[in-house]
Amino acid sequence: MAAAVWAVTMVGMRCQIGDSAVRTGASVALDPAAPGSSAVPKGPHSARASTVASSSPRPANPAAPGGTPAARGHAVPLGAFVGSGAAGVERLAEFEQWLNAPVTVGHTYLPGETWKGIEGPGNLVRSWGEWRAADPRRKLVVNVPMLAPNELPLPDDVVSALLRGGATGAFDMHFIRLAERLVDAGAPDTIIVLGWEMNGITYTGRCAPNPEMWKIYWRRIVAAMRSVKGARFQFDFTPSRGMDAIAWPECYPGDDVVDIIGMDVYDQPVGKDFDEFVKEPYGLQAHVDFARAHGKKISFPEWGLFRNSDNPDYIRDMFDWMTRHGAEYQTISDYCPHGVWRCADNPRSSEVYRSLFGRASDLLGSFRAASPTASPNVPRSP
């Protein structure tokens, strides 16, 4: 009862600012019983130091998640989060010029303060839709909150009640509207990073308060967005690296509603090296193994420097890991303290990033050759 009262109170607060938080949408065909086994993100949020588990050494040439050998130097489509809306689109072009390599992945976040934000602000959706439609090589990645407000510290019982409401269809229409806007904007194949870092405690749409309702709610959102005519979205299930409030496999909603299994990977905690990131429970090796077992591609929607400051070794290790395992895409969080272009605090890492990811001629040659209609990349000074 207390949870219900809190949930109603929060809904009332949002309605007072002109945003209907609970609106029953159209019915959507769905099997809820089979879940299976802000515009600028805050970056990594887990304050816990993960326990390192013993693990066998990683093979020299491991299989990619789909089961085929991953060649070293796989052309991983790259991008960066450099801002939302039209400003982000403009900065991405400048980032491409600085890197001197094709930047074919655009990444943005929907604001999660209100449900209207989650439905997709017109200028943001239009700007990124035009960017996506301008070049067939491009991928658009959009992080979509599951609940509004997304970053208010609500108690677990309130979150549980809201997840239950979502699982019964209370919020379907908001996601249908988002899907319609993306299709109309020329981005019907957007990669939707839904409810990211659900294994943590930062976001309202977290999993731990009610994992079963969370999984059912995820399935409803996917069904709602897929029901829109012309939609060809891919859905990316992306926890943060390691153990947090809940083991992230416990939140997995099912192979039929997940296309990509991502992981947000920042250089933390202090003093830990990359080998520990690989071997820790629910870390990088677990990510690759889980994706392989489920026949899914992997991705890295967020990654970057953090607790260990300017650390070029981390950049090298991430480059090696992503190319070796054939990630579907990767986007660095390019703002301080995580970034390498807009953050002047990391000059050594910036140099290494540019030398590795800027090798367009050999690493991205096959990707460029597959798109003969694409305009050549002519760099100029930023």
N, C-alpha and C positions, 0 to 999 in steps of 0.2 A: 504493500500500500504506500509506504514512504517513497519508493521509487516512482510509483505512478504520479504521486503528488509533485515530486521534483520535476518529472518529465513534463507534466502539464504546465507547471510554473515556467519552465524554460520556453515551452511553445508559446505561452502567453506573452513572454517578454519579446520574443522575436516577432510575433504578430503586431505588437505595439509599434514596431519600427517599419511596418508595412510589408512584412514578408511572411507569407503563410507557410508555417513549418510543417504542418501535417495536412496533406491533401491527397485523398485516395485517387489513384490513377486508374487507367483502364485495366481490365483484367488481363493477365499475361499467362500464357500456357507455361507450366513449369512443374518439375517434379521436386518439391522441396525436401522430400524424404531421402534423397540420395546425394548427400553432400560429398561423398567420396572419402578416401582415406583421411590559409592566407596566400596570396599570390607569390610570395617569396618564402620558400621553405626555410626552416630553422636548421636544416642539416642534421647531423647525427644527434641522437637524444639519449641514448642509453648511458647511464652513469655507472653501470656495473662493469666490473672487470671480469671477463669470461675465464672460466677454468679451462686449462689446456689439457686435452685428452691425448693419450698415446694413439698413434695411427701409423699405418704402413707408409713408407716413403711414396711420394707421388711418382707415377711412371714417367719415363722420359718423353713418350709420345702418346698421351692418353687418348681415349676415344672421346669424340664430341658427344654432347648429350643425346643426340639422335642415334648413336651407336656406331658412327663411321669415324675413322681416324681423323683427327684434327691436325691439319698441316701447320707447321710453324710459319708464321707470317700470314695467317688467314686475314683476309681483308675485312676487318670489323668496321662496319659503318660507325662513324664517330660524330659526336656533337658536343654541346655544352649548354648548361643552363646559364644564360647571361641576362635574364630579365623576362618579364611577361609583356604581353601585348605588343603594340607596334614598336616600342623601344627595344624589346627583346629581339625582334626580327632584324632591326637595323644593326644592333650590336653583333648578331650572329654573322652578318656579312663582314663586319670588321674583324671578328675573330678568325674567320676564314682567310682573310687577307694576311693577318699576322701569322697564321699557322702555315700558309702557303700549301694548303691541301684542301681537297673537297670536304666540306662539312655538310653532310647529307642527313643529319638527324637534328631536328628542332625539338626543343623540350620546354614545356611551360607547365604552369600550375594554375588550377582554378582557385579563386579565392573562396575560402570556406567559412567566412563569417556568417553568411546567410544562404538560404536555399537559392535565392536568385543568382548568387555567385556560382553555385554548383551547377546551375542550369546553363552557364556559359555566357559571360558578358559579351555583348555584340561586337565591340571593337576588338577584344582579344581573339575571339573565334574567327572573325573576318580576317584579321591580319595574318594569323597562322594558317588559315585555310588558303589564302592567296599564296603564301610562301610554299605550302605543300603542293598546290596545283601547278605551280610554275615549273616544276622539274620532276619527271617521273622517277628519278633516283631517290627522291627524298622520303624520309619517314618522319611523321609527326608523333611525338610522345606527349601525352597530357596526363598529369597526375590529377585524379579526381577524388575528392573527399567523399566518404560514405555518409557522413552526418554533419549537420550544421547546428551550432557553431563548432568548427573543427578543432580549435585549440583552446577551448575553455576547460579548466580543470574540473570536470564534472565527476562526482563520485561514481564508483563502479555500479551501484544499484540503478542509478539514473541511466548510465550507458547501457546496461542490460535491458532496461525497459525500452529505450529507444531502438536498440537492435531488434527487440521483439516486434516493435511496431513496424520496422523496416521489413522484417521477415514475413509480415502479414500484408504487405503491399501499401503501407501508408505513404511511402515516398516514391512510388513507381513513376509518377508523372514528371517529377523533376528530372529523372534520368532519361525519360522519353524525350523531353524537350531538349536536353543536351544533345542527344543523338540526332535529333532533327536538325539542330543548328550546325552540327559538325558536317552532316551530309550536305546540307544546303550551302555550306561554305567551301565545299570542294575537298573535304577531308574525310571521306567515308571509311577509309582504312586506317584511321588513327589508332595508335597503340594506347590503350587506356590502362594507366597504372592506378588501379582502384584500391583505395584504402591502404596505402603503402605504410610500411613499418608497423603493421598491425600487431606484431609481437611485443611492441613497446608500451609505454604509458603516456606518451605525449599527446596523441590525437584522440578525439572523441570516438572516432570509428575504430577503436582498438578491439582486439579479439578476446583478451583474457577474461573480461567480465562475464561473457556468455558465448563460448566458442561455437556451440551448436546453432544458436540464433545468428551468429556472425556468418557462418557458412551458408545458411539458408538465405540470409539477406543478400550476400554476394550473388548467389544464384538468381535471385529475383532481379537484381540490377542488370546482370548480363542478359537475362531473358527479355527484360524491358527494352534495353538498348538494341538488341538484335532484332526486335520486332519492327523496328522502323525500316521502311522501304529504302533500299539502296545501301543499308549499313553493311560494312565488311570489317568491323572493328576486330582488333586483337586485344585480349585481356591479359595483363601482366600482373602476376601475383608476386609482390616484392616485399619480403621482410627485410629487417636490418640484420647485419651479420652477427652470428653468435646467439647465446642464450640471453633472454631478457625476461619480461614478465611471464611469458609462456613460450614453450618450444614451438617455433613457427610451423613445423609439419602438422601440429594439432589444429591449425587454422585452415589447412588446405581444403578448398571447397569442391574439388572433383575435376577430373581430366576433361570432362565435356564442357566446362566453363572456364578453363584456363588454357591459353595459347603459349604463353612464355612464363618462365619462372625466373624472376630477377632477384637481385640482392643489392641493397645499399651498403657500400663498403667504404668506411673512412679510416684514416690512420690513427687509431686509438685502441686501447688506452696507452698511456705513457709507458715507454720502455719495452713494449711488445714488438717483436719482429714479425715479418711477413709469414714465416713458417708457422708461427703460432696462429696467425689468422687462418691459415689453411687447415690446421689440424684441430683447432678448438671445436667443441661440440656445436653443431649447427653453424659451422663456419664455411669457408670457401669450398673445401673438398666435399662436405656434406651437401652443399648447394648443387655442385656438379653431379654428384651421385644421385641425388633425389630427382633432378631433372632428367637424367638418363633413364632412371627406373620408370619414369612416367612418360617417356618419349617426347619431352618438351625441349625447346630451345632455351638458352639462358641469356640474361641481359644484366647490365649494370646501369640502371637509371640514375643513380647518384653515387658518386665516389669523389674522393679528394683528400687533401691533407687535413690534419687536425691537431691532435694532442702532441705529436712529435715534431711540430713546427716544419721548417723547410727541410724536407726529407726526400732527396732525389732517388734514393734507393727504393722507396715506396712506389714512386712513379715507374721506375724500371720494372719492379715486380708486378705491378698491376698490368702494365703493357704486356709482359710475358704471359701472365695468366690469361688475360682476355684473348690474346691472339692464339695461344696454344689450345684453348678450349672452344674457339670458334663462336664467340658471343654474337648474338643477333644484332646488338647495338650497344653502345656505351656513351654516356654523357657525364662529363665532369661538372661538378658544381663550382662554377667559376665566380666566386665571391669570397672575400676574406672570412675565415682563415683558410678556406679549402682550395682556392683557385690558383691558377698559374698565369693568367693573362691580366685580369683586372686587379689582382692582389699583389702589390709590390713587396709584400713580406716574404715571398718565396722565390727569390731570383735563381737559386741553383736548381730548384725543381722546375721552374719555368723553362730554363735552358734545356734540361733533359727532356721535358715533355715535347718541346718544339722539335728537338732533334729526332725523337722517336716517332711521334704521331704526324710529323710534318713530312715524312718521306713518301710523298704522294706517288712518285713515279713507280716505285717497286711494290709497296704494300697495297696500294689502292688501284693498281693498274688494271687488274681483272674486273674490278667493280666499275671502273670508268669505261672499259671496253664493252661492257654489257649494256651501256647506255649511249648508243651512237648519236642520238639526237640532242644530248646534253651540250650546253654551251661550254667551251673551254674555260678553265679557271685562269684568269689573268690577274695576278696579284698586283696590288699597288700599295703604297705606304698608307698605314692606318692614320 
